[in-house]
Each structure stands twice: as structure tokens, then as C-alpha cells.
């Protein structure tokens, strides 16, 4: 079975729904809050990666490796949010998953007896921030559409009253 090389799949690029979605994401990513969320997410990931050495996770090699890997992953994810929001806004759940893992990691990796206060507090705070930023990133995609929809509904109501 041969494929038809003359048939172009780029017709989807001009689909009105896709164009509207891209416009909505472009509008949301142009807002100052978008840059703030992306920057905070990047800083959170970088801090998570270096936190075992900042907080001094002595004797917790597994937790050090976990924080380093998840921190780098969160920082790379944040760079994706900053560069191509329209393609990565759906990945906000990954930041939430990283945050939840960060909160649970002291017990999951080091065990109940090995976890100390400074590892638990550090990971709980950083994990909570990562979860909040993941939710905020997921909400960025809705920013452009809600206001436009509200304006359109308001204009429709104003026209209906005339």
C-alpha cells in the first residue's frame, strides 16, 4: 500500500478551531503573569535540583538524586512553558506530579525512620510551590478564552437589549 505524497496534511494548520486555540494561547503567553509563572517554575526547579546541598541532606543519597533529577525535569519543563506555551500548557500536570513526588519522596526513598525535619520541610515547601505553579500554568490556557468569551457574551446581551 503506497502513500499519496501529493496529499498535504498541513490543512489542519489552517483549521479555524486550531487557529483560535493558538490565538488564545498566544494572548495568554503575552500577559505579564505568564512570564512570572514561568520564571518562578524555572527557579523552583533549579532550587529543587540544588536543595540537597543547600539544606545538607547528609546520608540521603537516594533523596539527593531524586531531587536533582526532578529539579532538572521541572526546570526543563518551565523552559518549555516559556518558549512554546501553546504546545506545553497541557503539561502543567507534570509540574503537579513532580510537586507531589517531591512532597512524598522523603518517606518513599529514605523511609519513615530516615527522614529528618529539614528534608521533610524543604521538600514539602518546594513540592507545594511546584504544585501551585503547575495549576497556574494549566490555568494560563484558559485566561485568553474566558475574557474573550465574557466580552462576546456581554456584547450579545447588550445587543439583545436594544
N, C-alpha and C positions, 0 to 999 in steps of 0.2 A: 504494500500500500504506500503510495507516494504522497508526499505532502505538496500542497499547492503553494509555491513560493511567491506567486503573484498576489495572494491574499494577504492583506496587511492587517495586523492585529492592533495597529495604532488608532483605530476608530474609537476605541474605548477612551483614549485620551481626550477626545472632544465631546464625550457624553455630558449632557447638561448637569446631571447629578454629581458626577465626578468634578466637574469644573466648579460647582457651587461648594462642594466639600473642600476643595483645595483653597478656594477663596476664603472660606470660613477659617481654616487653619492658618492661612497667611495673615488674616486680620487678627487672630488671637496671638500669633507669634510676634506681631509688631507691637503689641502692648508692652509697656514697661514691666508689668508684673511677670510677664513671661521670662524676661531676662533675669529678674530677681530669683524666680523659682529655679531656673536652670543653673544659675551661679551657686545658689545655696545647695542644690543637689550635687554639683561638682565638688564643692568644698566638703560636704558631708561624706562623699565617697573617699576623697583624699584623706580626710581625718580618720575615717574608719580604717583605711589601709595602714596608717602610721600609729594609730592609737595604742596598739600593744607596747610600743616602745615609749610613747608619751606617758602612758599610765603605768608602765612597768609590769607587764604580765609575766612575772618571773615563774618559770616552771610550767607554763601553759603553752607549750609548743603548738599543739593542735589548734588552740584558740587563736594564737598568733597567725598561723597560716590561714585559718578561716577568715579572720578579719582582713588580712592582706588581700586575699582573693576576692572576697565580696566587696571590699572597698574599691578595688580597681574596677570591678564589674560595674559598680554604681557610678563611678566617675566616667567610665566609657559610655554608659547609658545616658548620663547627663550631657555629655558632649554630643550625642545623637539628638537629644531633645533640642539642643541649641542650634544645630546645623540644619536638620530637616525635621522640624516639628510635625509637619503634615504626614510624615511616614512613621514617626516614632511615638506619637501621642498615645497610641493604643498600647504601648509597652509600659505605661505607668504602673501597671500591676506588677511588673518585675521589680520596681523600686519598693513596692509594698512587700513583696515576697522576700527581698533582701532585708528589709527592715524587720520583718517577723523573725527571719532566721537569726539576725543579729541579736535580737532580744532573747531567743531561746538557746543560742549557741553556748553560753557558759555552762548550762546544765547538760545539753546534748553532747558536747565534746568533752568538757572537763569533768563532768559528773557532779552529783549533788555534794559530795564531801570536798571536792577540789575547788569549787567556785568560791571566790572571795568577794568581799564587798566592792572593791574598786573595779573588778572585772564586770560584775553584775550591773553596777550603776552606770559605768561607761557604756556598756552595750545596750542597756535599756534606753538611755537617753539618745544615743546615736540611732538605734533602731526605731524609736518613736519619731525622731525627726525625719528619717528616711521614709517611713510610712506616710507621714503628713505631706511630705514633698511629692510622693508618688500619687496621692489623692489629688493634690493641687495640679499636678501635671495632667492627670486624667481629666480634670475639670477645665483645663485650658481649651480643649477642643470644643467645649460647649459654650465658651464665652462669646465667640463671634456669632453663633446662631441664635442664642437666646435674645440678645438685644435687637438683632435684625428682625426676628420673629415678633418680638414685642412691639417694635415700631410698625411693622406691617399690620399687626392686629389692631394697634391704635389707630392707624390711618384708615383701616377698614371700618372701624367703629365710628370714626369721625365722618366718613363718607355716608355711612348708613343713617346718621342723624340728620343729614342735610335734607 
